């Protein structure tokens, strides 16, 4: 980002990441700006990519999607082509809500959401193992989520925030 963040930008980001449904007027009121300067700040944060998108978080339990599993995946042969093929395939699977390349003995860590154990088994067999790229999968079923947030820890970016607010 070419323009440094100030305390007002950080407050706007905090408000938006906790409730993306707030109107510009509500955000402006909470940070002490009028709507136009607040809108310009939000637009700048979007244009620079700091705000990537705004989403609605659904209650998966109420939707019947309460079965969550973390899967550690090891590819048979982690070549550049196999890694690209696996990542492309994973990107198309809505059950995979997170995928990360990791260090250590495995290649990937997946977070998978399905209806139940049987649906998860079908997902593994029909969608992951059928790729022909995987040599090992270790699955850990989530018993209870203790913390689940999408909020970035903005308190850790204090060195990137200027004290000179630019309205």
N, C-alpha and C positions, 0 to 999 in steps of 0.2 A: 504494500500500500504506500503510495507516494506521500499522502498527507498523514501525519501521525494521528493516532486516536487521542481524544481528550476524555475527561471524566464524563461529559455529557454523552459522547459516543458510546462509552462503556455502559452507561446507564440505559441507553436506548437498546443496546444489544442484550443486556440482561432482561429487560422487559419483554422484548420480542421473543427471545429464546424460551421464556416461560409461558408466554401467551401470544401466539402469532395472530390471534384474532382481534387484538387491540387495534382500534382505529388510530390514524395519525393524530387526530385531535386528542385522544386519550393519552397517547404516548407523550405528545407535546406538553400537555397539562402536567403530567407526572415528572417531566424533566425540566420544566420551567421555561419552555420555548413557545413561540406561536407556531401554528400549523405549518406555514410555508418553510421556515428554516428547518423544522424537524423533518419535513418531507424530503428536503434537499439532503440532509444528513443520511436519512435512510436510503435514498436513491444512490448516494455516493458509496455507502457501505455495500449495496447490492452490485453496483458497477465495478467495484474493486474485487468482488468475489468473497468478501468477508461474510456477507449474508448470501448463502448459496441458494436456499429455497425456504419456503415456509410450509409446514406440514401440520396435519392433525394426527394426534396420537389416539389410536383406537384401543378399547378394552378388549384384548384378545380372548380373555376368558368368556366374556359375554357373547362373543362371536363364535364360540366353540373351538377356538384355536389355542387352547391352554397348554398344549404339550410342547415343551421347549427342550432342545438338546444342543449341547456343545459337542462338536465333532472335530477331532484332530485327524487330519488327512495326510497320508504319506503317498506320494506318487510312485509308481513302479520305476519310472526313469524320469527324473526331473530335468529334462532338456528344455531349452528355450521354447521349442515348439510345443512340447507337452504342457508346460506351464501356461502358455498362451491359450492352448486349446481348453485346458481345465478352467481357466479364468473366464473365457468366453462362454463356456457351458454354464458355469455357476451364475454368471450374470443374467441368464435367462430363466433361472429357477426361483419363482416367487417364495418358495418355502425357506430359502436361504436369505435371512434378513441381514446378516453380516458375514463377510469373508475377509480374512486377513492373511497375508503371507507372514509366517513366523520363523523365528530362529529355533535351532535345536534339531531333534531327530525328525520332526514332522515338517511338512511343507506349508500347510494351511490350517487355520482354525476357523470353523464354520459355526454360526449360530443358526439353528434350524427351528422353525415353528410349524407344527402340524396339528391335526385334530387329536391323535391318540397314538399309542404304540404301534398299532397295525398300519396306520397311515405312514408313520415314520419308517417302518420296515419296508413298505412298498416304495417309498421315496428312495431309500438307500439302494434297494435292489434294482429298481427300474430307472432311476435317474442318475445316481452317482456311480454305482458299480458297473452299469451298462456302458459307461464311457470307455472302459478298457484302459484307464490311465492310473487307477488307484491300486496300491499294493496293501494298504492297511488303513483302517478307520477305527479309532477309539471314540466311543460315544459316552457322554455323561449327561444323564437326564436331570433337568432342573427340578428340584423338589419344591423350592419356594424362592421367589425372587426377593432378595433383601433390599436391593437398591437398583433402580432402573431409571436412568435419566439420559436425556439427550443434551443437557445443558453443558456447555464448555465452562471450565473453571476460570472465569474471568478475573478472579482475584490473583491469579498467577501472572497476569500480563502487565502488572503495574509499571514495569520498566518501558513499556511501549506506549504508555499514556502520558500525554503532556498535561501540564496544569493550566494551559492557556486555551480555554474553550473558544471555538470559532463558530459563532452562530450564523 
